[in-house]
Amino acid sequence: MSIDVVAGLLLIVVPVAFNLAFFELGRAFDYPNILRESPDTILRKFDAGSSGLILRWEALLLSALAMLPLVAVTAVAIGASPALSVAAVVVGSAAALVQVLGLVRWPFAVPELARRYVAADGPDAAAIRVQVEVIFGTLHRLLGVGIGEHLGYLLTGVWTLLVGASIVTTSGLPVWLGGIGGLIGIALMLGSLEFVGPNERDGWAFAETLVPIAYIAWSVWLIAIGIGLLLP
């Protein structure tokens, strides 16, 4: 099997798997809307979801991890200059790893926090729940907002720009795919600013609206590249 075929298949399968896992979390957990709810609502609903919900988070985590081989074989298949190819692999790998780090709390840390929160009883129940909420909130802001979203969106946007530039500077794929990648990359980078600076507490409404649109476009773009690599 040629590298073009491997890259093409990954570029189709990975975004489809990611979006299916995302859809399942939306159906079972009202994700990502539930992130706007109180810790009490999130933790109780998570605990009620039991192992089925944890497995859905694991599926999303693994689909993000699958970006690691995807970025490597995509760079080889496109065959841009060594500088562009190496930059794309390094930045794309970093994007995948920070997304994984941002998601890993859900199948491993949050279940324990949710169990302790719901099981809290007796005279210390209120104090225990406050402690759990503080820990959950800290993990959410650091791993979720800071690492998974801010760094994840930023690095994914930069990687998308690099892949777009790689397509433009080679002859294997239509140039317009590279141009679209540039626009999507810029949109993702803008989305990374949602909780930066003066918007740190409540978020930037424009970025909140832009990110899901950009990620849908990004998924379709990856699939289009995959189809382009599979065509003779």
FENVENLIN-V377928 format. One record per residue. N is the residue number from 0. BURIAL is I if it has 16 or more other C-alpha atoms within 10 Angstrom, else O. Layout:
# FENVENLIN-V377928
n:N burial:BURIAL
n:N burial:BURIAL
This chain:
# FENVENLIN-V377928
n:0 burial:O
n:1 burial:O
n:2 burial:O
n:3 burial:I
n:4 burial:I
n:5 burial:I
n:6 burial:I
n:7 burial:I
n:8 burial:I
n:9 burial:I
n:10 burial:I
n:11 burial:I
n:12 burial:I
n:13 burial:I
n:14 burial:I
n:15 burial:I
n:16 burial:I
n:17 burial:I
n:18 burial:I
n:19 burial:I
n:20 burial:I
n:21 burial:I
n:22 burial:I
n:23 burial:I
n:24 burial:I
n:25 burial:O
n:26 burial:O
n:27 burial:O
n:28 burial:I
n:29 burial:O
n:30 burial:O
n:31 burial:O
n:32 burial:O
n:33 burial:O
n:34 burial:O
n:35 burial:O
n:36 burial:O
n:37 burial:O
n:38 burial:I
n:39 burial:I
n:40 burial:O
n:41 burial:I
n:42 burial:I
n:43 burial:O
n:44 burial:I
n:45 burial:I
n:46 burial:I
n:47 burial:O
n:48 burial:O
n:49 burial:O
n:50 burial:O
n:51 burial:O
n:52 burial:I
n:53 burial:I
n:54 burial:O
n:55 burial:I
n:56 burial:I
n:57 burial:I
n:58 burial:I
n:59 burial:I
n:60 burial:I
n:61 burial:I
n:62 burial:I
n:63 burial:I
n:64 burial:I
n:65 burial:I
n:66 burial:I
n:67 burial:I
n:68 burial:I
n:69 burial:I
n:70 burial:I
n:71 burial:I
n:72 burial:I
n:73 burial:I
n:74 burial:I
n:75 burial:I
n:76 burial:I
n:77 burial:I
n:78 burial:I
n:79 burial:I
n:80 burial:O
n:81 burial:O
n:82 burial:O
n:83 burial:I
n:84 burial:I
n:85 burial:I
n:86 burial:I
n:87 burial:I
n:88 burial:I
n:89 burial:O
n:90 burial:I
n:91 burial:I
n:92 burial:I
n:93 burial:I
n:94 burial:I
n:95 burial:I
n:96 burial:I
n:97 burial:I
n:98 burial:I
n:99 burial:I
n:100 burial:I
n:101 burial:I
n:102 burial:I
n:103 burial:I
n:104 burial:I
n:105 burial:I
n:106 burial:I
n:107 burial:O
n:108 burial:O
n:109 burial:I
n:110 burial:I
n:111 burial:O
n:112 burial:I
n:113 burial:I
n:114 burial:I
n:115 burial:I
n:116 burial:I
n:117 burial:I
n:118 burial:O
n:119 burial:I
n:120 burial:O
n:121 burial:O
n:122 burial:O
n:123 burial:O
n:124 burial:O
n:125 burial:O
n:126 burial:O
n:127 burial:I
n:128 burial:I
n:129 burial:O
n:130 burial:O
n:131 burial:I
n:132 burial:I
n:133 burial:O
n:134 burial:O
n:135 burial:I
n:136 burial:O
n:137 burial:O
n:138 burial:I
n:139 burial:I
n:140 burial:I
n:141 burial:O
n:142 burial:I
n:143 burial:I
n:144 burial:I
n:145 burial:I
n:146 burial:I
n:147 burial:I
n:148 burial:I
n:149 burial:I
n:150 burial:I
n:151 burial:I
n:152 burial:I
n:153 burial:I
n:154 burial:I
n:155 burial:I
n:156 burial:I
n:157 burial:I
n:158 burial:I
n:159 burial:I
n:160 burial:I
n:161 burial:I
n:162 burial:I
n:163 burial:I
n:164 burial:I
n:165 burial:I
n:166 burial:I
n:167 burial:I
n:168 burial:I
n:169 burial:O
n:170 burial:O
n:171 burial:O
n:172 burial:I
n:173 burial:O
n:174 burial:I
n:175 burial:O
n:176 burial:I
n:177 burial:I
n:178 burial:I
n:179 burial:I
n:180 burial:I
n:181 burial:I
n:182 burial:I
n:183 burial:I
n:184 burial:I
n:185 burial:I
n:186 burial:I
n:187 burial:I
n:188 burial:I
n:189 burial:I
n:190 burial:I
n:191 burial:I
n:192 burial:I
n:193 burial:I
n:194 burial:I
n:195 burial:O
n:196 burial:O
n:197 burial:O
n:198 burial:O
n:199 burial:O
n:200 burial:O
n:201 burial:O
n:202 burial:O
n:203 burial:I
n:204 burial:O
n:205 burial:O
n:206 burial:I
n:207 burial:I
n:208 burial:O
n:209 burial:O
n:210 burial:I
n:211 burial:O
n:212 burial:O
n:213 burial:I
n:214 burial:I
n:215 burial:O
n:216 burial:I
n:217 burial:I
n:218 burial:I
n:219 burial:I
n:220 burial:I
n:221 burial:I
n:222 burial:I
n:223 burial:I
n:224 burial:I
n:225 burial:I
n:226 burial:I
n:227 burial:I
n:228 burial:I
n:229 burial:O
n:230 burial:O
n:231 burial:O
